[in-house]
């Protein structure tokens, strides 16, 4: 596998996981804006927010790995 294809694959993975994190966070915020007790809403939202944060961190890490592979491809001599 060349650096170019590996870089594009990792960038795609990073964008996909990052988007999943944004969607998860958006869905986590919905119960907090509903007409329920604030304490109950916070308890329901907390695990989803942590999941969204973890997905976002994984997405950023995958984007960084993809960028490194693309830089390696661009600086490859030969």
N, C-alpha and C positions, 0 to 999 in steps of 0.2 A: 504494500500500500504506500503510495507516495505521500509526501508531506501535504500536497495540495488537497488530495481527496480526504486525508485525515483531518485537515484543518476545516474543510467545508462540513464534514460530518460532525465534528465537535461544535462548530458554530450553530449548525442546525439543532443539535441536541440542546445547546444552551438556550437558544431562543424558544424551543418547545417547552423546556422545563421552566424557564422564566415566565412564559405565558401562563403555564399551569399555576405557578405561584400567584400571579396577579388575579387569576380567576378564583383561586381558593381564598385569597384575601377579600375579594369582592363579595363572595358568598358568606364569608365569616362576619362581615360588617352588617349584613341584612338583619340578623336577629337583634343586634344592638340598637337598630333604629326602630324596631317594632314596639308596639305598645305593651310591653311586659315590664316586670320589675327590673331595674337596672342591675341588681346583683345577679339575678338569674341569667340575664343576657350576657353579662361578663363571664360567668362560668361556662356558658355555652360557646362563647366566642374564643376563649383562650387557647384551647387545643388547635383550633383551625388557624388561628393567627400564627402559632408556633410552626405548624406545618407549612404555611405560606412563607414564613421567613426561611425555613430550611430549604424549600424549593427554590426560593430566590437566590439563596447562597449557592446552591448546586448549579443553578443556571449561570451565575456569574463565574463560577469556577470553570464550567465547561466553555464559556466564551473566552476566558483567558487561555485555556489549553488550546482551543482552536486558533486563537490569534498567534500563539507561539508557533504552532505548526505552520501557519501561513507565512510568518516571518522566516522560519527555517527554509521554507520553499523558495521564498524570494531571495534569500541570501545564499542559496546553494550554488556552488561553483562547479562547473563541469559539464 
